[in-house]
Amino acid sequence: MGEAAEATTGILLARWSEGDRAARDALLERHLPWLRRQVSARLGAFLRMRGETGDFLAEVVGEFLEYAPRIAVADESRFRALLLRIVETTLRDESDWYRAKRRDLARSVPLSGDSVLSLDPALHVDETPSGIASRAEEAAWVRLGLELLESEARRLIVAHDIEGHSFAAIARDLGLSDDAVERRHRKAFARLAIEVKALRRGELASPSAGSA
């Protein structure tokens, strides 16, 4: 793994997007120690309450790299900030529902090989050969934005906008009124729009941005 370990994060991500598993392993080796320190400082008590260990972080990050959209960065601090948000969001999802759903989405709605999303404005070029955002690319941005949402918001958007369930069906499952589900979905979709716009700028939206 020597050559992979010496490469920059941006190069490793590019290699991983091309299927180089050694690059994935090198990314984990490089960034997990930093993540463990950050999560321990910010969510140590919460992690202990859930009985989680350092292996949990490796699982979360490994699954993100395996099944989420491919990304490109020039500044590894952006990559680390994204990983930290994803880990924190996953920890707060008590059912870990989206971890399984991410795998399902990757299998049932595979993304185009051209859907490598740049998280650094300096890298922004035409992201498809025609210079026009494809539906696959838009789906990739949405999938990346979903990584940063709270559990209920993710569930509503996946159920209605990806799986095609009606608000009435979702309301029955949740034991809520149709109107309540529609209101919550509008709020969730607005939050997703904020996250995706920030990601396209190479930023992360504040967790409280757009909250009512």
N, CA and C of each residue as an Amber inpcrd file, in Angstrom:
protein
   636
   0.8250000  -1.2190000   0.0000000   0.0000000   0.0000000   0.0000000
   0.8520000   1.2600000   0.0000000   2.2240000   1.0810000  -0.0300000
   3.0870000   2.2290000   0.1490000   2.8000000   3.3910000  -0.7700000
   2.6820000   3.1320000  -2.0710000   2.4560000   4.2170000  -3.0350000
   1.1270000   4.9040000  -2.7730000   0.0810000   4.1320000  -2.4920000
  -1.2350000   4.7240000  -2.2120000  -1.1890000   5.5720000  -0.9640000
  -0.4960000   5.1080000   0.0620000  -0.4580000   5.8320000   1.3290000
   0.2180000   7.1900000   1.1770000   1.1310000   7.3270000   0.2120000
   1.8560000   8.5800000   0.0310000   1.1000000   9.5800000  -0.8360000
   0.0500000   9.1590000  -1.5140000  -0.6910000  10.0390000  -2.4020000
  -1.5540000  11.0130000  -1.6150000  -1.9070000  12.1300000  -2.2430000
  -2.7840000  13.0920000  -1.5850000  -4.2000000  12.5330000  -1.5280000
  -5.0090000  13.1480000  -0.6630000  -6.4040000  12.7110000  -0.5480000
  -7.1190000  12.8330000  -1.8810000  -6.8970000  13.9330000  -2.5990000
  -7.5380000  14.1130000  -3.8980000  -7.1750000  13.0080000  -4.8760000
  -5.9000000  12.6350000  -4.9040000  -5.4690000  11.5650000  -5.8060000
  -6.0730000  10.2300000  -5.3840000  -6.1120000   9.9890000  -4.0790000
  -6.6940000   8.7370000  -3.5870000  -8.1660000   8.6370000  -3.9380000
  -8.8910000   9.7500000  -3.8080000 -10.3070000   9.7330000  -4.1660000
 -10.4900000   9.4690000  -5.6580000  -9.6240000  10.0550000  -6.4620000
  -9.7050000   9.8230000  -7.9080000  -9.4310000   8.3510000  -8.2250000
  -8.4520000   7.7860000  -7.5620000  -8.1450000   6.3690000  -7.7950000
  -9.2940000   5.4810000  -7.3190000  -9.8780000   5.8410000  -6.1740000
 -10.9940000   5.0570000  -5.6570000 -12.1860000   5.1310000  -6.6080000
 -12.4230000   6.3040000  -7.2050000 -13.5420000   6.4330000  -8.1360000
 -13.3510000   5.5450000  -9.3620000 -12.0960000   5.1770000  -9.6250000
 -11.7940000   4.2880000 -10.7510000 -11.7350000   2.8280000 -10.3240000
 -12.0400000   2.5610000  -9.0370000 -12.1250000   1.1780000  -8.5780000
 -10.8980000   0.6430000  -7.8720000  -9.9560000   1.5040000  -7.5080000
  -8.7340000   1.0700000  -6.8310000  -9.0180000   0.8820000  -5.3380000
  -9.1470000  -0.3620000  -4.8980000  -9.5000000  -0.6250000  -3.5050000
  -8.3530000  -0.2880000  -2.5550000  -7.1350000  -0.3360000  -3.0310000
  -6.0180000   0.0590000  -2.1800000  -6.1360000   1.5330000  -1.8110000
  -6.6740000   2.3460000  -2.7350000  -6.8670000   3.7690000  -2.4430000
  -7.9090000   3.9490000  -1.3480000  -8.9810000   3.1600000  -1.3860000
  -9.9970000   3.2190000  -0.3250000  -9.3710000   2.8960000   1.0230000
  -8.5700000   1.8370000   1.0720000  -7.9210000   1.4610000   2.3290000
  -6.9820000   2.5630000   2.8140000  -6.2900000   3.2120000   1.8730000
  -5.3760000   4.2950000   2.2470000  -6.1490000   5.4970000   2.7840000
  -7.3170000   5.7770000   2.2220000  -8.1450000   6.8730000   2.7290000
  -8.5720000   6.5960000   4.1620000  -8.9980000   5.3770000   4.4320000
  -9.3870000   5.0190000   5.8050000  -8.2020000   5.1560000   6.7560000
  -7.0530000   4.6510000   6.3470000  -5.8720000   4.7100000   7.2060000
  -5.4770000   6.1540000   7.4950000  -5.6320000   7.0220000   6.4940000
  -5.2140000   8.4140000   6.6540000  -6.1710000   9.2140000   7.5400000
  -7.4690000   8.9950000   7.3780000  -8.4280000   9.9050000   7.9980000
  -9.1240000   9.3700000   9.2530000  -9.0990000   8.0700000   9.4860000
  -9.7870000   7.5460000  10.6650000  -9.1920000   8.0430000  11.9870000
  -7.8640000   8.1110000  12.1400000  -7.3450000   8.6160000  13.4260000
  -7.8400000  10.0290000  13.7340000  -7.8460000  10.9110000  12.7200000
  -8.3620000  12.2740000  12.9210000  -9.8320000  12.2430000  13.2890000
 -10.6150000  11.4100000  12.5850000 -12.0420000  11.3090000  12.8790000
 -12.2890000  10.8150000  14.2960000 -11.5250000   9.8190000  14.7170000
 -11.7120000   9.2920000  16.0760000 -11.4850000  10.3800000  17.1120000
 -10.4540000  11.1920000  16.9080000 -10.1850000  12.2700000  17.8640000
 -11.3300000  13.2790000  17.8740000 -11.8040000  13.6560000  16.6970000
 -12.8830000  14.6480000  16.6150000 -14.1730000  14.1180000  17.2230000
 -14.5220000  12.9020000  16.8840000 -15.7750000  12.3340000  17.3990000
 -15.6880000  12.1250000  18.8990000 -14.5330000  11.6970000  19.3840000
 -14.3700000  11.5080000  20.8260000 -14.5310000  12.8270000  21.5680000
 -13.9620000  13.9070000  20.9960000 -14.0550000  15.2180000  21.6500000
 -15.4710000  15.7690000  21.6080000 -16.1910000  15.5340000  20.5120000
 -17.5060000  16.1540000  20.3260000 -18.6560000  15.2690000  20.7750000
 -18.4810000  13.9490000  20.6370000 -19.5960000  13.0390000  20.9130000
 -19.1600000  11.8500000  21.7660000 -18.1160000  12.0500000  22.5660000
 -17.5860000  10.9370000  23.3450000 -18.6160000  10.2910000  24.2470000
 -19.3430000  11.1080000  25.0060000 -20.3350000  10.5600000  25.9360000
 -21.4580000   9.8620000  25.1780000 -21.8770000  10.4590000  24.0710000
 -22.9460000   9.8820000  23.2570000 -22.5100000   8.5390000  22.6820000
 -21.2620000   8.4800000  22.2250000 -20.7380000   7.2420000  21.6550000
 -20.6910000   6.1480000  22.7100000 -20.2250000   6.5140000  23.9200000
 -20.1390000   5.5120000  24.9830000 -21.5230000   5.0400000  25.3930000
 -22.4970000   5.9510000  25.3860000 -23.8630000   5.5940000  25.7540000
 -24.4190000   4.5530000  24.7830000 -24.0440000   4.6640000  23.5230000
 -24.5020000   3.7110000  22.5150000 -23.6330000   2.4590000  22.4590000
 -22.5540000   2.4810000  23.2130000 -21.6780000   1.3190000  23.2200000
 -20.8630000   1.1640000  21.9530000 -20.6520000   2.2650000  21.2260000
 -19.9120000   2.1860000  19.9770000 -18.4070000   2.2200000  20.2320000
 -17.6500000   1.7000000  19.2910000 -16.1930000   1.6790000  19.3750000
 -15.6030000   2.3190000  18.1310000 -14.2780000   2.3520000  18.0890000
 -13.6120000   2.8900000  16.9160000 -13.9410000   2.1160000  15.6590000
 -14.2640000   0.8090000  15.8060000 -14.6190000   0.0120000  14.6380000
 -15.8690000   0.5480000  13.9600000 -16.7650000   1.1460000  14.7520000
 -17.9880000   1.7020000  14.1860000 -17.6570000   2.8090000  13.1900000
 -16.6980000   3.6530000  13.5140000 -16.3110000   4.7300000  12.6000000
 -15.7700000   4.1600000  11.2970000 -14.9630000   3.1230000  11.3910000
 -14.4220000   2.5060000  10.1760000 -15.5510000   1.9430000   9.3200000
 -16.5670000   1.3580000   9.9550000 -17.7030000   0.8200000   9.2070000
 -18.4650000   1.9330000   8.5030000 -18.7410000   3.0260000   9.2330000
 -19.5240000   4.1250000   8.6570000 -18.7910000   4.7430000   7.4730000
 -17.5140000   5.0590000   7.6630000 -16.7510000   5.7000000   6.5920000
 -16.5430000   4.7290000   5.4350000 -16.2640000   3.4750000   5.7500000
 -16.0830000   2.4810000   4.6990000 -17.3320000   2.3090000   3.8510000
 -18.5080000   2.2930000   4.5030000 -19.7640000   2.1530000   3.7660000
 -20.0530000   3.3960000   2.9250000 -19.7260000   4.5690000   3.4560000
 -19.9110000   5.7880000   2.6710000 -19.0640000   5.7380000   1.4030000
 -17.7950000   5.3790000   1.5470000 -16.9210000   5.3170000   0.3810000
 -17.3910000   4.2490000  -0.6020000 -17.9670000   3.1680000  -0.0850000
 -18.3730000   2.0610000  -0.9450000 -19.6280000   2.3650000  -1.7450000
 -20.6080000   3.0140000  -1.1000000 -21.9420000   3.0980000  -1.7100000
 -22.4060000   4.5090000  -2.0600000 -21.7890000   5.5300000  -1.5120000
 -22.2350000   6.8980000  -1.7830000 -21.6240000   7.3920000  -3.1000000
 -22.0880000   8.5300000  -3.6020000 -21.5050000   9.0710000  -4.8440000
 -20.0150000   9.3420000  -4.6870000 -19.2830000   9.2050000  -5.7720000
 -17.8520000   9.5160000  -5.7700000 -17.6670000  11.0290000  -5.7190000
 -16.6500000  11.4730000  -4.9960000 -16.4020000  12.8990000  -4.8480000
 -14.9470000  13.2060000  -5.1920000 -14.6940000  14.4900000  -5.4970000
 -13.3420000  14.9630000  -5.7860000 -13.0590000  16.1690000  -4.9050000
 -11.8690000  16.2420000  -4.3530000 -11.4710000  17.3780000  -3.5270000
 -10.0310000  17.7400000  -3.8410000  -9.7060000  19.0230000  -3.6840000
  -8.3120000  19.4480000  -3.7320000  -7.8130000  19.7350000  -2.3220000
  -8.7390000  20.0770000  -1.4400000  -8.4250000  20.4450000  -0.0590000
  -8.9730000  19.3570000   0.8580000  -8.0860000  18.6070000   1.5100000
  -8.5670000  17.4830000   2.3050000  -9.3830000  17.9210000   3.5180000
  -9.2790000  19.1920000   3.9210000 -10.0850000  19.6460000   5.0510000
 -11.5720000  19.5740000   4.7140000 -11.9350000  19.7980000   3.4400000
 -13.3330000  19.6720000   3.0320000 -13.8010000  18.2250000   3.1520000
 -12.9380000  17.3140000   2.7540000 -13.2760000  15.8940000   2.8470000
 -13.4650000  15.4910000   4.3090000 -12.5850000  15.9440000   5.1650000
 -12.7000000  15.5830000   6.5780000 -13.9520000  16.1860000   7.2080000
 -14.2500000  17.4250000   6.8560000 -15.4610000  18.0500000   7.3980000
 -16.7050000  17.2910000   6.9590000 -16.7220000  16.8400000   5.7080000
 -17.8550000  16.0590000   5.2110000 -17.9580000  14.7320000   5.9690000
 -16.8440000  14.0300000   6.1260000 -16.8680000  12.7650000   6.8510000
 -17.3700000  12.9520000   8.2750000 -16.9330000  14.0200000   8.9310000
 -17.3470000  14.2540000  10.3070000 -18.8500000  14.4770000  10.3980000
 -19.4180000  15.2660000   9.4560000 -20.8680000  15.4790000   9.4550000
 -21.6170000  14.1690000   9.2290000 -21.1150000  13.3510000   8.3120000
 -21.7760000  12.0790000   8.0160000 -21.7360000  11.1600000   9.2270000
 -20.5870000  11.0920000   9.8930000 -20.4740000  10.2410000  11.0820000
 -21.4160000  10.7290000  12.1740000 -21.4540000  12.0370000  12.4070000
 -22.3230000  12.5760000  13.4450000 -23.7940000  12.3130000  13.1200000
 -24.1710000  12.4990000  11.8610000 -25.5570000  12.2470000  11.4600000
 -25.9060000  10.7740000  11.6290000 -24.9760000   9.8910000  11.2640000
 -25.2180000   8.4560000  11.3950000 -25.3530000   8.0620000  12.8550000
 -24.5210000   8.6220000  13.7040000 -24.6000000   8.3050000  15.1290000
 -25.9450000   8.6950000  15.7240000 -26.5000000   9.8030000  15.2360000
 -27.7560000  10.2910000  15.8060000 -28.9720000   9.5470000  15.2350000
 -28.7620000   8.7730000  14.1770000 -29.8390000   7.9550000  13.6310000
 -29.8580000   6.6450000  14.4220000 -30.7000000   6.5780000  15.4420000
 -30.6500000   5.4550000  16.3750000 -30.9130000   4.1110000  15.6990000
 -31.6670000   4.1190000  14.6040000 -31.9630000   2.8590000  13.9290000
 -30.9340000   2.5040000  12.8700000 -30.0290000   3.4290000  12.5620000
 -29.0540000   3.2280000  11.4810000 -29.7550000   2.8530000  10.1730000
 -30.9510000   3.3680000   9.9880000 -31.7810000   3.0170000   8.8310000
 -31.1030000   3.3480000   7.5150000 -30.4750000   4.5100000   7.4310000
 -29.9390000   4.9390000   6.1390000 -28.7090000   4.1420000   5.7300000
 -28.0230000   3.5170000   6.6510000 -26.8600000   2.7240000   6.2710000
 -27.2770000   1.5750000   5.3560000 -28.3800000   0.9050000   5.7040000
 -28.8900000  -0.1540000   4.8370000 -29.5010000   0.4300000   3.5710000
 -30.2070000   1.5440000   3.7060000 -30.8570000   2.1580000   2.5490000
 -29.8160000   2.6330000   1.5340000 -28.6900000   3.1330000   1.9940000
 -27.6280000   3.5700000   1.0800000 -27.1970000   2.4120000   0.1820000
 -27.0360000   1.2350000   0.7760000 -26.6590000   0.0620000  -0.0180000
 -27.7540000  -0.2790000  -1.0250000 -29.0070000  -0.2180000  -0.5730000
 -30.1260000  -0.5110000  -1.4750000 -30.1430000   0.4510000  -2.6650000
 -29.9430000   1.7480000  -2.3900000 -29.9570000   2.7410000  -3.4610000
 -28.8170000   2.4990000  -4.4460000 -27.6580000   2.1570000  -3.9230000
 -26.5090000   1.9250000  -4.8000000 -26.7540000   0.7470000  -5.7240000
 -27.4940000  -0.2500000  -5.2330000 -27.7450000  -1.4330000  -6.0550000
 -28.8970000  -1.2140000  -7.0290000 -29.9600000  -0.5560000  -6.5460000
 -31.1600000  -0.4300000  -7.3720000 -31.1240000   0.7730000  -8.3060000
 -30.4050000   1.8320000  -7.9130000 -30.3060000   3.0310000  -8.7500000
 -28.8280000   3.3890000  -8.8900000 -28.0650000   2.5880000  -9.6350000
 -26.6270000   2.8650000  -9.7510000 -26.3790000   4.1890000 -10.4640000
 -25.3320000   4.8800000 -10.0180000 -24.9780000   6.1650000 -10.6030000
 -24.0620000   5.9790000 -11.7990000 -24.1060000   6.9610000 -12.6910000
 -23.2290000   6.9590000 -13.8490000 -21.7710000   7.0270000 -13.4090000
 -20.9100000   6.3940000 -14.1840000 -19.4850000   6.4750000 -13.8910000
 -18.9350000   7.8810000 -14.0140000 -19.6720000   8.7740000 -14.7110000
 -19.2390000  10.1650000 -14.8400000 -19.6180000  11.0070000 -13.6310000
 -20.3820000  10.4470000 -12.6940000 -20.8930000  11.2330000 -11.5720000
 -19.8720000  11.2890000 -10.4430000 -18.7930000  12.0020000 -10.6780000
 -17.8030000  12.2950000  -9.6450000 -17.9870000  13.7560000  -9.2930000
 -18.3990000  14.0190000  -8.0640000 -18.8210000  15.3550000  -7.6670000
 -17.6740000  16.1200000  -7.0350000 -17.4000000  17.2980000  -7.5510000
 -16.3180000  18.1180000  -7.0260000 -16.7910000  18.9150000  -5.8280000
 -16.0940000  18.7610000  -4.7030000 -16.4010000  19.5320000  -3.5050000
 -15.4790000  20.7330000  -3.3510000 -14.7170000  21.0320000  -4.3740000
 -13.7930000  22.1530000  -4.3250000 -14.0640000  23.0600000  -5.5170000
 -14.4210000  24.3330000  -5.2820000 -14.7020000  25.2400000  -6.4110000
 -13.5690000  25.3170000  -7.4210000 -12.3420000  25.1540000  -6.9690000
 -11.2050000  25.2330000  -7.8800000 -11.2050000  24.0840000  -8.8850000
 -11.9260000  23.0150000  -8.5730000 -11.9730000  21.8700000  -9.4630000
 -13.1970000  21.8810000 -10.3640000 -14.0850000  22.8790000 -10.1980000
 -15.3370000  22.8770000 -10.9400000 -15.0880000  23.0910000 -12.4350000
 -15.4110000  22.0880000 -13.1760000 -15.4140000  22.1670000 -14.6380000
 -16.7210000  21.5440000 -15.0830000 -16.9630000  21.5050000 -16.3930000
 -18.1610000  20.8270000 -16.8630000 -18.1520000  19.4070000 -16.3270000
 -19.2250000  19.0250000 -15.6100000 -19.2120000  17.7500000 -14.9080000
 -19.7860000  16.6120000 -15.7370000 -20.1810000  16.9010000 -16.9560000
 -20.5450000  15.8590000 -17.9010000 -19.9240000  16.2330000 -19.2330000
 -19.7310000  15.2860000 -20.1390000 -19.0670000  15.6150000 -21.4110000
 -19.7580000  16.7370000 -22.1700000 -21.0730000  16.8370000 -22.0680000
 -21.7890000  17.8710000 -22.8070000 -21.8150000  19.1990000 -22.0830000
 -21.3890000  19.2170000 -20.8230000 -21.4560000  20.4400000 -20.0410000
 -22.8420000  20.7010000 -19.4880000 -23.7590000  19.7680000 -19.6740000
 -25.1140000  19.9100000 -19.1550000 -25.3100000  18.8670000 -18.0740000
 -25.7950000  19.3040000 -16.9110000 -25.9670000  18.3750000 -15.7930000
 -26.9480000  17.2840000 -16.1850000 -26.5240000  16.0520000 -16.0660000
 -27.3840000  14.9290000 -16.3970000 -28.2650000  14.5790000 -15.2150000
 -29.2910000  13.8030000 -15.4820000 -30.1550000  13.3480000 -14.3970000
 -29.3620000  12.5040000 -13.4080000 -28.4030000  11.7280000 -13.9180000
 -27.5790000  10.9130000 -13.0210000 -26.7510000  11.7950000 -12.1030000
 -26.2330000  12.8840000 -12.6340000 -25.4360000  13.8030000 -11.8160000
 -26.3050000  14.4550000 -10.7390000 -27.5140000  14.8790000 -11.1280000
 -28.4190000  15.4620000 -10.1450000 -28.7420000  14.4500000  -9.0610000
 -28.9590000  13.1970000  -9.4620000 -29.2390000  12.1520000  -8.4840000
 -28.0590000  11.9680000  -7.5370000 -26.8410000  12.1040000  -8.0580000
 -25.6490000  11.9630000  -7.2210000 -25.5820000  13.0730000  -6.1790000
 -25.8850000  14.3250000  -6.5910000 -25.8860000  15.4240000  -5.6270000
 -26.9450000  15.1980000  -4.5530000 -28.1130000  14.7360000  -4.9740000
 -29.1830000  14.4740000  -3.9990000 -28.7440000  13.3920000  -3.0270000
 -28.1470000  12.3230000  -3.5490000 -27.6970000  11.2460000  -2.6670000
 -26.6630000  11.7480000  -1.6740000 -25.7550000  12.6140000  -2.1250000
 -24.7500000  13.1530000  -1.2110000 -25.4170000  14.0530000  -0.1780000
 -26.3720000  14.8840000  -0.6140000 -27.0900000  15.7320000   0.3270000
 -27.8480000  14.9330000   1.3670000 -28.4100000  13.8020000   0.9780000
 -29.1460000  12.9580000   1.9190000 -28.2610000  12.4830000   3.0650000
 -26.9710000  12.3160000   2.7840000 -26.0480000  11.8830000   3.8320000
 -26.0330000  12.8390000   5.0270000 -26.4020000  14.0960000   4.7860000
 -26.2510000  15.1310000   5.8070000 -27.5600000  15.4810000   6.5090000
 -28.6470000  14.8320000   6.1190000 -29.9460000  15.1430000   6.7220000
 -30.1950000  14.3240000   7.9730000 -31.0800000  14.8400000   8.8140000
 -31.5290000  14.0710000   9.9620000 -32.4010000  12.9100000   9.4850000
 -32.5740000  11.9250000  10.3650000 -33.1980000  10.6730000   9.9800000
 -34.5820000  10.8430000   9.3720000 -35.4650000  11.6190000  10.0220000
 -36.8260000  11.7350000   9.5100000 -36.8570000  12.3830000   8.1330000
 -36.0580000  13.4160000   7.9460000 -36.0190000  14.0950000   6.6520000
 -35.5640000  13.1360000   5.5600000 -34.5520000  12.3330000   5.8390000
 -34.0840000  11.3600000   4.8610000 -35.1830000  10.3580000   4.5160000
 -35.8570000   9.8670000   5.5400000 -36.8990000   8.8670000   5.3140000
 -38.0050000   9.4210000   4.4170000 -38.4330000  10.6470000   4.6860000
 -39.5230000  11.2290000   3.9070000 -39.1290000  11.4150000   2.4440000
 -37.9220000  11.9220000   2.2050000 -37.4920000  12.1680000   0.8310000
 -37.2750000  10.8550000   0.0880000 -36.6420000   9.8860000   0.7270000
 -36.4380000   8.5960000   0.0750000 -37.7800000   7.9490000  -0.2440000
 -38.7050000   7.9620000   0.7310000 -39.9980000   7.3050000   0.5330000
 -40.7920000   7.9570000  -0.5840000 -40.8590000   9.3080000  -0.5800000
 -41.7210000   9.9900000  -1.5390000 -41.0290000  10.2290000  -2.8780000
 -39.8070000  10.7480000  -2.8570000 -39.1700000  11.2230000  -4.0890000
 -38.3340000  10.1640000  -4.7920000 -37.8770000   9.1560000  -4.0670000
 -37.0550000   8.1230000  -4.6940000 -37.8440000   6.8290000  -4.8770000
 -38.5730000   6.4220000  -3.8380000 -39.3340000   5.1750000  -3.9290000
 -40.7510000   5.3850000  -4.4630000 -41.2160000   6.6480000  -4.5210000
 -42.4800000   6.9510000  -5.1610000 -43.7260000   6.6930000  -4.3470000
 -43.6030000   6.6060000  -3.0250000 -44.7840000   6.3850000  -2.1860000
 -45.5790000   7.6830000  -2.0540000 -46.8820000   7.5610000  -1.9940000
 -47.7410000   8.7310000  -1.8320000 -47.6460000   9.2490000  -0.4040000
 -48.0320000  10.5380000  -0.2250000 -48.0670000  11.0860000   1.1230000
 -49.0590000  10.3160000   1.9890000 -50.1610000   9.8750000   1.3880000
 -51.1620000   9.1350000   2.1540000 -50.5880000   7.8170000   2.6770000
 -49.8240000   7.1230000   1.8340000 -49.2240000   5.8530000   2.2590000
 -48.1900000   6.0810000   3.3540000 -47.3860000   7.1330000   3.1820000
 -46.3690000   7.4400000   4.1990000 -47.0430000   7.8220000   5.5120000
 -48.1110000   8.6000000   5.4140000 -48.8420000   9.0090000   6.6230000
 -49.3750000   7.8020000   7.3680000 -49.8970000   6.8150000   6.6450000
 -50.4030000   5.6050000   7.3070000 -49.2760000   4.8790000   8.0330000
 -48.1180000   4.7770000   7.3850000 -46.9840000   4.0860000   8.0170000
 -46.5180000   4.7970000   9.2790000 -46.5520000   6.1370000   9.2530000
 -46.0350000   6.9200000  10.3810000 -47.0950000   7.2410000  11.4200000
 -48.3530000   6.9460000  11.1100000 -49.4210000   7.2770000  12.0390000
 -49.6650000   8.7670000  12.1430000 -49.4820000   9.4800000  11.0080000
 -49.6680000  10.9230000  10.9790000 -50.7500000  11.2570000   9.9620000
 -51.1940000  12.5060000   9.9660000 -52.1370000  12.9560000   8.9530000
 -51.4040000  13.2310000   7.6490000 -52.1560000  13.1910000   6.5360000
 -51.5500000  13.5040000   5.2410000 -50.9370000  14.8990000   5.2510000
 -51.6580000  15.8670000   5.8370000 -51.1670000  17.2480000   5.8700000
 -49.8550000  17.3560000   6.6470000 -49.7800000  16.6190000   7.7680000
 -48.5590000  16.6720000   8.5820000 -47.3650000  16.1250000   7.7960000
 -47.5950000  15.0480000   7.0700000 -46.5070000  14.4660000   6.2770000
 -46.0800000  15.4210000   5.1670000 -47.0390000  16.0450000   4.5070000
 -46.6950000  17.0010000   3.4470000 -45.8880000  18.1690000   4.0020000
 -46.2860000  18.6790000   5.1690000 -45.5430000  19.7980000   5.7740000
 -44.1160000  19.3740000   6.1040000 -43.9880000  18.2050000   6.7020000
 -42.6520000  17.7370000   7.0700000 -41.8020000  17.4610000   5.8220000
 -42.4380000  16.9670000   4.7750000 -41.7000000  16.7280000   3.5420000
 -41.2130000  18.0350000   2.9380000 -42.0550000  19.0650000   2.9310000
 -41.6260000  20.3680000   2.3960000 -40.4240000  20.8930000   3.1590000
 -40.4740000  20.7590000   4.4670000 -39.3510000  21.2210000   5.2890000
 -38.0900000  20.3940000   4.9920000 -38.2700000  19.0740000   4.8540000
 -37.1320000  18.2050000   4.5620000 -36.5360000  18.5360000   3.2060000
 -37.3900000  18.7810000   2.2100000 -36.9010000  19.0680000   0.8670000
 -36.1800000  20.4140000   0.8420000 -36.6900000  21.3850000   1.6010000
 -36.0070000  22.6790000   1.6840000 -34.6260000  22.5150000   2.3070000
 -34.5450000  21.6600000   3.3310000 -33.2590000  21.4080000   3.9710000
 -32.2940000  20.7280000   2.9960000 -32.8130000  19.7610000   2.2350000
 -31.9790000  19.0800000   1.2470000 -31.4500000  20.0770000   0.2190000
 -32.2990000  21.0070000  -0.2270000 -31.8580000  22.0110000  -1.2040000
 -30.7210000  22.8500000  -0.6370000 -30.8130000  23.2110000   0.6400000
 -29.7520000  23.9910000   1.2870000 -28.4480000  23.1930000   1.2970000
 -28.5420000  21.9150000   1.6630000 -27.3380000  21.0840000   1.7310000
 -26.6930000  20.9340000   0.3540000 -27.5070000  20.6770000  -0.6750000
 -26.9570000  20.4550000  -2.0180000 -26.3290000  21.7330000  -2.5540000
 -26.9830000  22.8800000  -2.3560000 -26.4080000  24.1440000  -2.8280000
 -25.0680000  24.4120000  -2.1530000 -24.9850000  24.1380000  -0.8610000
 -23.7200000  24.3450000  -0.1620000 -22.6480000  23.3960000  -0.6850000
 -23.0030000  22.1300000  -0.8820000 -22.0340000  21.1650000  -1.3900000
 -21.5010000  21.5780000  -2.7540000 -22.3910000  22.0890000  -3.6170000
 -21.9580000  22.5260000  -4.9460000 -20.9680000  23.6780000  -4.8600000
 -21.0620000  24.4820000  -3.7910000 -20.1170000  25.5890000  -3.5850000
 -18.8380000  25.1230000  -2.9020000 -18.7640000  23.8490000  -2.5750000
 -17.6090000  23.3370000  -1.8530000 -17.6840000  23.6000000  -0.3710000
 -18.9120000  23.7640000   0.1550000 -19.0970000  24.0880000   1.5650000
 -20.0260000  23.0630000   2.2060000 -20.1580000  23.1840000   3.5360000
 -21.1630000  22.4420000   4.2700000 -22.0970000  23.4500000   4.9090000
 -23.3990000  23.2380000   4.7410000 -24.3680000  24.1420000   5.3750000
 -24.3210000  23.9500000   6.8760000 -24.5920000  25.0300000   7.6090000
 -24.7020000  24.9180000   9.0500000 -25.8500000  23.9690000   9.3840000
 -25.6820000  23.0810000  10.3910000 -26.7720000  22.1770000  10.7490000
 -28.0770000  22.8780000  11.0800000 -28.0050000  24.1510000  11.4930000
 -29.2140000  24.8710000  11.8650000 -29.7610000  25.7280000  10.7160000
 -29.0670000  25.7540000   9.5760000 -29.5090000  26.6070000   8.4660000
 -30.8700000  26.1650000   7.9530000 -31.7570000  27.1290000   7.7900000
 -33.0590000  26.8230000   7.2330000 -34.0170000  26.1910000   8.1920000
 -33.6210000  26.0040000   9.4610000 -34.5390000  25.3940000  10.4290000
 -35.5500000  26.4090000  10.8670000 -36.7490000  25.9090000  11.1620000
 -37.8280000  26.7860000  11.5740000 -37.9220000  26.8400000  13.0820000
